[in-house]
Amino acid sequence: MSAPRQSEQLEQLEQRETTARNAPPVLADAWITAPHAVLVADGAGLVAATNEAGRLLLPDARGGTALREAAPEWLAEAHTLLAGATTRQEPHAVRGEIGGRSFEARPSRLDAGHWAWWLAEDTHRCRAEDDLRAERGRTALLADVSRQLLASLNVERCMEVTATMAAEHLCEAAIVIAPGRGNVYPVTYTGPAGAATHTTLHLDLTEVPGLSEAMQGFPPVPSRWIDPATLPDWAVPAHFAGPVCSVVITPLPGHGVPAGVLMLLRSTGRHAFTDAEEVFARVFAARAGAAVSAARLYAEQSAISRTLMRDLLPPELRPVNGVEFAGGYLAAGAGEHVGGDFYDVHAGRTPEDETLAVLGDVCGKGLEAAALTGKIRNTVQALRPMGHDHQQLLTLLNESLLRTEDARFATLALASVSRRGNAVDLRLTSAGHPPPLIARADGSVDEAETRGTLIGALPQITSSTAHVRLKPGEVCLLFSDGIVEAKGGPLGTEMFGEERLSRALSECFGMMAEAVVERVQMLASQWVGHGPHDDMAVVAIAAPRHQHLSAVDGHTRGRYTG
């Protein structure tokens, strides 16, 4: 063995012997060779001894050295408190850093005047705990983002929540850019103050590296590739504190197509985005993009539905040539606006032309039945010039329905209306539909003598037309079978029936057409209560009432002549 090697071993042996001599003899053999650093100090705060691991960790911890000079402040402070305690208290561990590494120091009493501090490194455990806490925080944030975003299907509100929460948890300012048309883009800013601002800007996305690609859904470029000094003015919100030091640009993934772009900005007062933070920003953007895309899809579908629904909803009826028309509709399903019943009024081109009123009932309920009602309504409107011949109109309509793939059939009631002075002439035709009812001046109710074959089921149809004249104040009622077949009453199983409908109509002479419709609908709804029912449609046609006489002064309303 070489002389230097022997000298080094002798020196280490002497140090161990010295430590053993200075240490309390009770535990000297136990901790001198311990793998953890051990530091022994007396009640006055002086170092009594250290083991080999302790000397490597705290080179200045020599015998007789003040603990505050040889050890970190947190350890010296803990020893002072423990040694100066007036009562014998249970020692507890303390934690701190030494040289950028985390240690847990546990004290143990050796004798009345000495304490041994066992220092075990727990850097990896502390980092794991910090990572776990951070991951829990990120998970909670994502859950909160999802909760707030899913609470609304408004695109602007989703963009606002995205920008606000990003600025609160990920950065100092956030910008959400939605897909635009041409070079016009909806933009939402959230600055340090937290308030969101919505605007529309003309943008050149190529001004910012990676922005144009992110808008197309491509993966984001690393933030280190983006020079914050080159950002255009629109990309920095007003009142942003200090120059931008770091930028993250990430796409908002959507359902099939990108939902936009999220930009995150940090000022020089904070550190630049780390790789882990950029990854989390993409996860955050994925949650936000799904919500924004769902809201945009809902808005588009709602707009399409409103456009299509306009052609399916029952029209608002108005008087034609002095003849009152009024209609009412109640769908079978709660919350539904359309179904299998429908009505229309087609006015003639000139006052002398007849007005064609149509009320129909398609087999089935809901949107599928409503789709066929739309076809029938459009076909009848196209066949309006043939309204003088109900049989021909129904025959052509029947042929049209037979050529469709839909196997549903329908019933119709047609009324051609022409005014003759204060009277109204009607031509009424039923095609498998309940015959119209007429409320007379004497309180009686007549049923129009018309019968016919339903349409869309048989190659050939037949029908008969009734000719009816309405005197002033009399009313003709077209109705669907959902009215008379509505089940309710005390037991909830009895149908409303034509008899009750006739009794209700017998009291409607002289009433406005709208009042007649409201009365029939109210009685039918009260009869049904909260029970299920079929679609209900009603159209009232009222002949003009006698003109009233002026009062004596010539200004106030007078009485009706009768």
Disulfide bonds with the S-S distance in Angstrom:
none
